Amino acid sequence: MPQTITQKILAAHCGKKEVVPGEVIEANIDVLMMHDITSSSAIKLLKTEFKNKIAQSLKVVVVPDHYVPNKDIKSAILYQELFNFAKEHNLKYFYSIEGGNYGVCHVMLPEEGHILPGNVIVGGDSHTCTYGALGAFSTGIGTTEVGNVLATGKLWFRVPKTIKINVSGKMPKNVMAKDIFLKVVGDIGVDGALYQAMEWCGDTIENMSIDERFTLTNMAIEAGAKSGIIAPDKKTLDYISKRNPNAKFNIFKSDKDANYEKIININAGKLVPLVAKPDLPSNVVAAKDLKNIKINQAYIGGCTGGKWNDFVATAQVLKGKKIAPNVRLLIVPSTAKIQRKIVNEGLYNIFMDAGGIMSAPTCGACLGGYMGVLGPKEVAISSTNRNFKGRMGDLTAEVYLASPKTVAASAIKGYIEGSLNVR
């Protein structure tokens, strides 16, 4: 029977030749990601129900990132608990601020070579679907499931149906991957891919950088999807060989006659900069239609918009320009390595000369934690992935989602803007 890439990966991990959508399977897990917010209950479960023993077959990668550097006593306690857990179990892959090599989990894991094509990866965070950009099946799970995976190295899944999204054509210079995803979620809604895999393909995707591909798979959950995935190609293999040259893995690709729940075709050449208005990622309009929306804050960071290519794009817009009066521009690199690269390659000066401020890597303001929390009735435009009411601060604040280029252009104008000339 013809199979999608998702079906093939899941079949390989449950010892079957093939699986069908809707089938319930128990799959072997290759990698479990843990961070500081959702791990506490899982750690307690491992101790009380599983004699505090971690499955030998499981690779555990621990990345405290949400409130790091610790913002208060409660966050310090969460960090301390995760730190002690990692040391107690002598976990090899613990990326902590003490060593200086740390950052946002969904950028750290690929950056450090932990994501391989054909793997099954789960994590205690909804945006674990990010890793599908490298041809893996990856999805977020709850804290109880994290505890069970820690102990058993296995997890049950219902095999998802797949939506195929074919993107063709050359993107305009002021359009990014974020705009492509906003186009899709704007059309199908936040439940339009409910418990399905979003498989991205087409020449636009093939010509896209790995960082931009991560944006597409990262936001799959915003359409209700179980996962996002892109078949491996030469760019994928080059990316992995630079980070994990001795890695062994299996490459899977969808059969040409595989069955899809739906096929969506997009002409990238006709896209314009898009913005998701409050309070849903699917509330999408053209940026040019929002020029009456004045902003207080422009935020470029997070697992969606804090990657290296996101800052290159930001610098293209900001170079030689100044942000508008009364607008604060926050630049938040997602890992320490990206932060260093920003400084070494001159982007830091571009951002500072424009009037921006750069912080240490953190999830921070993306979830309303700190380092950019919004006050009453403030308006922000952000390169992050969610704009729910109260997501980044006060319940009366408003968050608009856009690409890094659109965020930067808006910071310059002082209102939402997507049509500035881009080098």
Beta strands, then each sheet from edge to edge (+ up, - down):
strand 1: 24-28
strand 2: 31-34
strand 3: 59-62
strand 4: 93-94
strand 5: 120-123
strand 6: 137-140
strand 7: 154-158
strand 8: 161-168
strand 9: 196-201
strand 10: 227-230
strand 11: 262-267
strand 12: 274-276
strand 13: 284-286
strand 14: 297-301
strand 15: 328-332
strand 16: 357-358
strand 17: 379-382
strand 18: 398-401
sheet 1: 1+ 7-
sheet 2: 4+ 3+ 2+ 5+ 6+
sheet 3: 10+ 9+ 8+ 11+
sheet 4: 12+ 13-
sheet 5: 16+ 15+ 14+ 17+ 18+
end
